[in-house]
């Protein structure tokens, strides 16, 4: 990706007062020509008891779900602010203004919510370091606009991150491996180990944003170029950054309830919406999965070639907030966990 990442964005910070709609004042702003040079390294962390939520949004059809997610995150006592990174530059200002208005109406808390309109759909912009006016926490939760996590699990994941601040903490794990026949890196899923945390929902320290977007010199610049060319793999590159920093793998957290609306295994799922905005139905899903893994394996090989090292490290097991009964018993005509209470 040539040069520092440019930013021209629509910023509207919603401060919830007695009349929330009146506080809606969208402004068209532009960042300094070189946002990386304008920010200190590492980024200042004002507080460590809360986190900032970054939600990546693209499709106007998902706005109703986005409203629900933003409201849910803003009601958490662990969330200092919510920033929606809108990566579809073709969305009209009218649509975004309406989104801002609805955010002010649907979010019950006084937690500020901001909308950042990105200049391009580049996936690298998910990790652009934000100015201190928007990012006042050491911890950042990066989330997709189609993943919903229950509040208790969010609190638990943040608690785990506090004890593992040099690692990525998330809910969706994958892995790298060596294909012995071709002697090359591949992208896969192992039943007992993992080395990559997907950024559908991942907590990381704010310094990683700077290191991804502004650090690493020409090597990272070329690696970000791979992300733009493949239109994929920004999460894998962030895992490279985090593993290089800590020398350890990510942490997988067990949650009580997580809804992945974008998972192709959903009944009647529409997948592959992406930048063209057109979904591809589940026909041929297994074939597309193979192609998906093949492309992401290519990313791993390219990152390894460019950076000259393989920092990814394996982790094992997951962290859970309680140990419950795993056996199933028949209660009320249903099979449920044996320690589960069934209303009579």
N, C-alpha and C positions, 0 to 999 in steps of 0.2 A: 504494500500500500504506500504510495509515494507521499513522503513528508508527514508532518504531524496531522492527526485526524482533525478535519475542519468541523466546526459546529455553527449552525445557524438555527436557532430554535425559538419556538413559541413557548413562552414561559408564563404560566399563570399559577400563582400560589394562592390557595384557598384557605383563608383563616376563618374558622367557623365562629361567628358572633351571633348576636341575637337575631339578626336578619341575614342569614348566610348568602342569599342571592345578591344582596347589595354589596357584599364584599368581593364579588366576582369582577376582577379587573384584568382581563387578558392583555398582555403587552408583547409586542414583537421586538425581540432583543437579538443582538448578535454578540458572540463571545469574542475575546481577543483573537487576533490573527493566528497566534500560536498558543492554544489553550494549555498545552503541556508546559511551555516555558512560563506561563502565568501562574502556575500552581507550584507550591513548595513540595519538596520530596523529602520524607514521606508526607502525605497529606495530614493536616492537623486533625486530631481526634478530640472533639470537645467532651464527649461522654462515652462511657463504656457500659452503662446500665441499660441502654436501649439500642435499637438498630434502625437503619434506614431501609425501606423496601423499594426496590426498583422493579417495576412490572413492565415487561416488554409487550407493546401492543402494535397491531398492524391492521387487522381487518375490522371495518366498521360493523360487520355482522356480529362481531363478538362484544360489542360495546355493552349490551345488557349484562353479560357475564363479568366483564371488566368492572362495571359499576358495583356489582355484588362483591367481587374480590377486594376492591379498594376500600369499600365500607367495612368489610370484615377485618382487613389488616389494620385500618386506622382505629378500630375499636380495641385493639390489643394494647395492654399497658406496656408491652415491651417495644412498641413501635413509636419512634420519635417523629417520623414523617414518611409519606408515601410519594414516590416520584414515578409517574407513568412516562415511559420512553416511547413516544409514538414514532414508529419507523416507516410509516407510509407517507412519503412526501406529496402524494397526489390527493390525499384527503383534504377536503375543502375546509377553510377556516370556519365556515358556518357549522359544519359537523362537529368540529372540535370545540367551538363555543358552546354548542348544545351539550356536548359531553361534559364540559366544565360546569355548566348550570346544573345538570343532573347529578354530578358528583357532589355539589354543595347541598343538594336536596336529599340525597340518599345516604350520605355519611353522617352518622349520629354524633361522632366525637368532635373534639376541637383539634385533633391532630391535623396538621397542614398537609394538603395534597397538591402536588404540582404536576403540570403537564409539559413535557419537553418535546417539541416537534423536531425530529431529526432531519437533516438535509438529504439523507439517502437511506435506503433499506440495508445498508451495510451492517452485518451482524457484529462487526467490531465495535460499533457504537454502543452496544449493550454495556461495554466495560469502559466507556470514556469516563475519566475522573470528573466529578462534579465540583463546582465551586463551593467553598465553605458555607455559603448562604443556603445551599441545598443539602449538603452532606455534613452533618454535625456529629456523627457517631463513628466509632471505630469499626463496628460491625455493619455489614451490608447483606441484605437478603435479596438475591437475584431470583426472580420468578417469572414464569410464563403467564400469559393471560387466560390459560385454560386449565390451570391446576389449582384446586381448592383444598386447603388443609385446615383441619379443625383447630380452634384456638389453643387447646391444651397441648397438642402436638407441636405447634409453633413455639410455645413457651419452652417445651422440653428440648427441642432442637437448638434453641438459642442458649439454653443452659449448658448443653453439651459443647457448643462452640466456645463458650467462655473458658472451658477447660482445655480447648484445642485450638487456640487462636491462629496458629500457623498452618492449619489444615482446612480443607474444604469440608463442610458438614452438610449432608444432604440426604435425599430420600430415594434417589434413582441412581443405581450403580451399574457401571459397565467395566470392561477390562481391555487391556492390550495383551498381546501374546506374540510368540514367535511361531510362524508356520515352518516346521522343520523341513518340509519338502522344498519350498521355495526360498527358505532362509530369509524371510522378510517379516516385518511387523504386520499384525492384523488387528482388527477391532472385533471383539467378541463378548460373550457373556459366560462367566464361570459360575458354577453353583456354590463355590466355597471361597472365592476370593474376588477382589475387585481393585481397580487402580484409577478409575475415572468416575467422577461424580457429575451427572448431567446437571445443567443449569436450569432445568425446569423449576427446581427449588433447591437453592444452595446458599448457605451462609458463608461469607468470606470476609476477611479484613479489608478495610478500605484501601490500604496500601497496594493491594494486588491490582486494583483498577489502574493505578498510576504505572505500575510495573508492566502491565499488559499493554497499555496504550502509549506510554511515553518512554519506557525503559528498554534495555536490550539492544539499543543501537540498530544497525542495519540488519542484524539477524532477525530481530523481532519485527522489524518493518517488512522484511520479506515473508516472514511467517504470517503476518496479518494479510499480506497479499494473497497467500494461499486461501485464507478464509474467504476473501472477496471473490476469488476465482471459482472456488468450489461452492460458494454460497452455503457453507456448512462448516462445522468443526471449531467454531469459536469456543465452545465448552471444552474441547480437548486441549486447545492451546492454553486456556486458563488453567487446566489441570497441570500442564507442563510448568507454567509459571509458579503455581503453588508448591508443587513437588520439588522444584529447584530451590525454592526458598527454605522449606522445612526439612527436606530429605526424607519425608515420610509420606504415606498414602493418605487418602481422604478417610472420612468417618461416615459410615452409613447409620442412619437413625431409624428405628422402628417407630411407626406412628399408629395412632388409633384409627384415624379416618383421613384418607386422602382420595380426592376425586380427580382423575386425569381425563378431562373432557376431550383432549386431543388424541388420546390413544386410539390407534386404528382398530383395536380389538373391541371397542364399543359397538353395540348392536346398531347397525345402520350408519356406521361411522363414515365421515367424509374426511379424507386425509390428503395431505399434500397441498393444502391451501397456499401457504407460503406467499411469495411476492406477487404471483400472478393472480391471486385471489380466487382461483378456481380449484375446487376440490376434486379429488380423484377417489372414486368409490372403492370399496374393499376388494373388488375383483382383482385377482393377481397379486394379492397382498404379500404372499410368501416370496414371490419373485422380487417385488420392490424391497422387501426386507434384505434380500441377498445383495441387491444393488446398493442399498443404503450402507450396509456393513462394508461392502467393497470400497465405496467412496471414502468412508471414514478411516478405513485401513490405509488408504492412499494418503490421507491427511497425516496420520501418525508417521508414516514413512517419510513424508516431506518435512515434517517438523524435525524429525530426527536428523535428516540430512542437513537441513539448514542450520540447526542449532549445534550439531556435532555431538550430541549426547542424548541419552535416554534417562530423564529424571524420574519418570513414572515409577511408583513403588506400590506394591500390593498391600492391601489391608484385608483383615479376616473378621468375619462376624459382624454383628450390628449391636448398637447400644439401644436398649429398651428401657422404658420407664417403669415397668412392672413385670412380674412373672405370674402368669395366670394359667389356669387349667387348659390343657390342649386336647384332652379326651372329649368325645362327643357322647351325649346321653339323649334319650328320647324324653322330651317333656312337652306336655300339651299337644302331642301328636307331631312334634317337630324335633329334628336333630339339632341340638344346640350344645355349646360348651357346657360341660358338666357343672361348672360353678356359676352358670348364668341363671339368673332368676327369670322365670316366665310368669307373666300375669295370668291369674286364673279367671 
